[in-house]
Amino acid sequence: MAELKITQHKSGVGQKPAARKTLRALGLHRIGEQVVHPDRPEIRGMVRAVRHLVDVEEVK
């Protein structure tokens, strides 16, 4: 199963509370931090909600 590598490239400060909570739920806490999650619809939806704050790439 493929995985998604998610990198935070912009701060959550000044964003709406829902966007900040989504970053935390993804496991991101600071700029430059990377996490790997399975490629599932739930994760894709969370990434879509904060797409202006993160970069995503698919890994095997």
MODELLER restraints for C-alpha pairs under 7 A, 6 or more apart:
rsr = mdl.restraints
at = mdl.atoms
rsr.add(forms.Gaussian(group=physical.xy_distance, feature=features.Distance(at['CA:2:A'], at['CA:38:A']), mean=6.46, stdev=0.5))
rsr.add(forms.Gaussian(group=physical.xy_distance, feature=features.Distance(at['CA:2:A'], at['CA:39:A']), mean=5.76, stdev=0.5))
rsr.add(forms.Gaussian(group=physical.xy_distance, feature=features.Distance(at['CA:2:A'], at['CA:58:A']), mean=6.87, stdev=0.5))
rsr.add(forms.Gaussian(group=physical.xy_distance, feature=features.Distance(at['CA:2:A'], at['CA:59:A']), mean=6.05, stdev=0.5))
rsr.add(forms.Gaussian(group=physical.xy_distance, feature=features.Distance(at['CA:2:A'], at['CA:60:A']), mean=4.80, stdev=0.5))
rsr.add(forms.Gaussian(group=physical.xy_distance, feature=features.Distance(at['CA:3:A'], at['CA:36:A']), mean=6.55, stdev=0.5))
rsr.add(forms.Gaussian(group=physical.xy_distance, feature=features.Distance(at['CA:3:A'], at['CA:37:A']), mean=5.63, stdev=0.5))
rsr.add(forms.Gaussian(group=physical.xy_distance, feature=features.Distance(at['CA:3:A'], at['CA:38:A']), mean=4.33, stdev=0.5))
rsr.add(forms.Gaussian(group=physical.xy_distance, feature=features.Distance(at['CA:3:A'], at['CA:39:A']), mean=4.82, stdev=0.5))
rsr.add(forms.Gaussian(group=physical.xy_distance, feature=features.Distance(at['CA:3:A'], at['CA:58:A']), mean=5.85, stdev=0.5))
rsr.add(forms.Gaussian(group=physical.xy_distance, feature=features.Distance(at['CA:3:A'], at['CA:59:A']), mean=5.26, stdev=0.5))
rsr.add(forms.Gaussian(group=physical.xy_distance, feature=features.Distance(at['CA:3:A'], at['CA:60:A']), mean=5.92, stdev=0.5))
rsr.add(forms.Gaussian(group=physical.xy_distance, feature=features.Distance(at['CA:4:A'], at['CA:36:A']), mean=5.54, stdev=0.5))
rsr.add(forms.Gaussian(group=physical.xy_distance, feature=features.Distance(at['CA:4:A'], at['CA:37:A']), mean=5.35, stdev=0.5))
rsr.add(forms.Gaussian(group=physical.xy_distance, feature=features.Distance(at['CA:4:A'], at['CA:38:A']), mean=6.03, stdev=0.5))
rsr.add(forms.Gaussian(group=physical.xy_distance, feature=features.Distance(at['CA:4:A'], at['CA:39:A']), mean=5.66, stdev=0.5))
rsr.add(forms.Gaussian(group=physical.xy_distance, feature=features.Distance(at['CA:4:A'], at['CA:56:A']), mean=6.52, stdev=0.5))
rsr.add(forms.Gaussian(group=physical.xy_distance, feature=features.Distance(at['CA:4:A'], at['CA:57:A']), mean=5.76, stdev=0.5))
rsr.add(forms.Gaussian(group=physical.xy_distance, feature=features.Distance(at['CA:4:A'], at['CA:58:A']), mean=4.64, stdev=0.5))
rsr.add(forms.Gaussian(group=physical.xy_distance, feature=features.Distance(at['CA:4:A'], at['CA:59:A']), mean=5.93, stdev=0.5))
rsr.add(forms.Gaussian(group=physical.xy_distance, feature=features.Distance(at['CA:5:A'], at['CA:34:A']), mean=6.69, stdev=0.5))
rsr.add(forms.Gaussian(group=physical.xy_distance, feature=features.Distance(at['CA:5:A'], at['CA:35:A']), mean=5.75, stdev=0.5))
rsr.add(forms.Gaussian(group=physical.xy_distance, feature=features.Distance(at['CA:5:A'], at['CA:36:A']), mean=4.47, stdev=0.5))
rsr.add(forms.Gaussian(group=physical.xy_distance, feature=features.Distance(at['CA:5:A'], at['CA:37:A']), mean=6.65, stdev=0.5))
rsr.add(forms.Gaussian(group=physical.xy_distance, feature=features.Distance(at['CA:5:A'], at['CA:56:A']), mean=5.72, stdev=0.5))
rsr.add(forms.Gaussian(group=physical.xy_distance, feature=features.Distance(at['CA:5:A'], at['CA:57:A']), mean=5.31, stdev=0.5))
rsr.add(forms.Gaussian(group=physical.xy_distance, feature=features.Distance(at['CA:5:A'], at['CA:58:A']), mean=6.15, stdev=0.5))
rsr.add(forms.Gaussian(group=physical.xy_distance, feature=features.Distance(at['CA:5:A'], at['CA:59:A']), mean=6.67, stdev=0.5))
rsr.add(forms.Gaussian(group=physical.xy_distance, feature=features.Distance(at['CA:6:A'], at['CA:34:A']), mean=5.53, stdev=0.5))
rsr.add(forms.Gaussian(group=physical.xy_distance, feature=features.Distance(at['CA:6:A'], at['CA:35:A']), mean=5.39, stdev=0.5))
rsr.add(forms.Gaussian(group=physical.xy_distance, feature=features.Distance(at['CA:6:A'], at['CA:36:A']), mean=6.22, stdev=0.5))
rsr.add(forms.Gaussian(group=physical.xy_distance, feature=features.Distance(at['CA:6:A'], at['CA:54:A']), mean=6.54, stdev=0.5))
rsr.add(forms.Gaussian(group=physical.xy_distance, feature=features.Distance(at['CA:6:A'], at['CA:55:A']), mean=5.79, stdev=0.5))
rsr.add(forms.Gaussian(group=physical.xy_distance, feature=features.Distance(at['CA:6:A'], at['CA:56:A']), mean=4.65, stdev=0.5))
rsr.add(forms.Gaussian(group=physical.xy_distance, feature=features.Distance(at['CA:6:A'], at['CA:57:A']), mean=6.69, stdev=0.5))
rsr.add(forms.Gaussian(group=physical.xy_distance, feature=features.Distance(at['CA:7:A'], at['CA:32:A']), mean=6.12, stdev=0.5))
rsr.add(forms.Gaussian(group=physical.xy_distance, feature=features.Distance(at['CA:7:A'], at['CA:33:A']), mean=5.73, stdev=0.5))
rsr.add(forms.Gaussian(group=physical.xy_distance, feature=features.Distance(at['CA:7:A'], at['CA:34:A']), mean=4.41, stdev=0.5))
rsr.add(forms.Gaussian(group=physical.xy_distance, feature=features.Distance(at['CA:7:A'], at['CA:35:A']), mean=6.68, stdev=0.5))
rsr.add(forms.Gaussian(group=physical.xy_distance, feature=features.Distance(at['CA:7:A'], at['CA:54:A']), mean=5.45, stdev=0.5))
rsr.add(forms.Gaussian(group=physical.xy_distance, feature=features.Distance(at['CA:7:A'], at['CA:55:A']), mean=5.15, stdev=0.5))
rsr.add(forms.Gaussian(group=physical.xy_distance, feature=features.Distance(at['CA:7:A'], at['CA:56:A']), mean=6.42, stdev=0.5))
rsr.add(forms.Gaussian(group=physical.xy_distance, feature=features.Distance(at['CA:8:A'], at['CA:28:A']), mean=6.78, stdev=0.5))
rsr.add(forms.Gaussian(group=physical.xy_distance, feature=features.Distance(at['CA:8:A'], at['CA:30:A']), mean=6.94, stdev=0.5))
rsr.add(forms.Gaussian(group=physical.xy_distance, feature=features.Distance(at['CA:8:A'], at['CA:31:A']), mean=5.14, stdev=0.5))
rsr.add(forms.Gaussian(group=physical.xy_distance, feature=features.Distance(at['CA:8:A'], at['CA:32:A']), mean=5.42, stdev=0.5))
rsr.add(forms.Gaussian(group=physical.xy_distance, feature=features.Distance(at['CA:8:A'], at['CA:33:A']), mean=5.81, stdev=0.5))
rsr.add(forms.Gaussian(group=physical.xy_distance, feature=features.Distance(at['CA:8:A'], at['CA:34:A']), mean=6.69, stdev=0.5))
rsr.add(forms.Gaussian(group=physical.xy_distance, feature=features.Distance(at['CA:8:A'], at['CA:53:A']), mean=6.03, stdev=0.5))
rsr.add(forms.Gaussian(group=physical.xy_distance, feature=features.Distance(at['CA:8:A'], at['CA:54:A']), mean=4.36, stdev=0.5))
rsr.add(forms.Gaussian(group=physical.xy_distance, feature=features.Distance(at['CA:8:A'], at['CA:55:A']), mean=6.40, stdev=0.5))
rsr.add(forms.Gaussian(group=physical.xy_distance, feature=features.Distance(at['CA:9:A'], at['CA:31:A']), mean=5.28, stdev=0.5))
rsr.add(forms.Gaussian(group=physical.xy_distance, feature=features.Distance(at['CA:9:A'], at['CA:32:A']), mean=5.80, stdev=0.5))
rsr.add(forms.Gaussian(group=physical.xy_distance, feature=features.Distance(at['CA:9:A'], at['CA:53:A']), mean=5.81, stdev=0.5))
rsr.add(forms.Gaussian(group=physical.xy_distance, feature=features.Distance(at['CA:9:A'], at['CA:54:A']), mean=5.35, stdev=0.5))
rsr.add(forms.Gaussian(group=physical.xy_distance, feature=features.Distance(at['CA:9:A'], at['CA:55:A']), mean=6.75, stdev=0.5))
rsr.add(forms.Gaussian(group=physical.xy_distance, feature=features.Distance(at['CA:10:A'], at['CA:31:A']), mean=5.98, stdev=0.5))
rsr.add(forms.Gaussian(group=physical.xy_distance, feature=features.Distance(at['CA:10:A'], at['CA:53:A']), mean=4.79, stdev=0.5))
rsr.add(forms.Gaussian(group=physical.xy_distance, feature=features.Distance(at['CA:10:A'], at['CA:54:A']), mean=6.78, stdev=0.5))
rsr.add(forms.Gaussian(group=physical.xy_distance, feature=features.Distance(at['CA:11:A'], at['CA:31:A']), mean=6.15, stdev=0.5))
rsr.add(forms.Gaussian(group=physical.xy_distance, feature=features.Distance(at['CA:11:A'], at['CA:53:A']), mean=6.85, stdev=0.5))
rsr.add(forms.Gaussian(group=physical.xy_distance, feature=features.Distance(at['CA:12:A'], at['CA:20:A']), mean=5.46, stdev=0.5))
rsr.add(forms.Gaussian(group=physical.xy_distance, feature=features.Distance(at['CA:19:A'], at['CA:49:A']), mean=6.97, stdev=0.5))
rsr.add(forms.Gaussian(group=physical.xy_distance, feature=features.Distance(at['CA:19:A'], at['CA:50:A']), mean=6.04, stdev=0.5))
rsr.add(forms.Gaussian(group=physical.xy_distance, feature=features.Distance(at['CA:22:A'], at['CA:46:A']), mean=6.43, stdev=0.5))
rsr.add(forms.Gaussian(group=physical.xy_distance, feature=features.Distance(at['CA:27:A'], at['CA:35:A']), mean=6.82, stdev=0.5))
